[in-house]
Amino acid sequence: MDNSERDESFEAFRKSFSYGDRNDLNFKFFKGLSDDDAASFLQTMLDQLGDAFDTGDVQPLIEAAIQAQVAGYTPGPDAPPPTFAYDHGPFTPARIPVADARVGLLATSGHFVAGDDPEPFGETAMTQAEAIERIGEFISESPVLSEIPSTTPTSELRVRHGGYDIRSAEMDPNVTFPIDRLREAHDDGRVGSLPDTFFSFPGATSQGRLRKVLPGWVARAHEESIDVMLLVPV
């Protein structure tokens, strides 16, 4: 784009990484930084990048990004209270040891099995880019639960989610949907058994709409005789 076509403040630049036109969700935390802190971070990254040319060591770059993420996602002292607050624990203590339990998996990762696309909004073969562009529609619609046989090879898993950068999850589904790790735990005897079906859905949705569908999801999980559910928020 020609510079004459775009007059953008630094604040707008920062916020564009969080569901904006740049939408690089690796740097979504920019929105939580002040202009000064974001500028300082960029200067640090440039300095570290220059050093990496000479040393070949990118670890300082990674550490600088991690520290900036912590700063960007940590609520400030004057931050308003969270929209949703709970005064009770949402979990039920396990009735039996995990080594004897039937352990399920529910992730907000947006995974599904190849050939069983949930087809959001009735659209077939939606791309990740389209999901990012339509994030507002995902948030305003009821989520769709994908059922994934627990024996599914990772090569048969697909992922689509407008709310996070899926590149790592595409390379290794276990990053956000730890299906192999659970199977290994079962093979090692650390988990008693696995159900026939695991579950995933795109977590970019409203709490209100999620609450409406949860009773049906819970009933479906009970059909699998699950004792312990591994919840993976993404």
Order of alpha helices (4+ residues) and beta strands (2+ residues): alpha-alpha-alpha-beta-beta-alpha-alpha-beta-beta-alpha-alpha-beta-alpha-beta
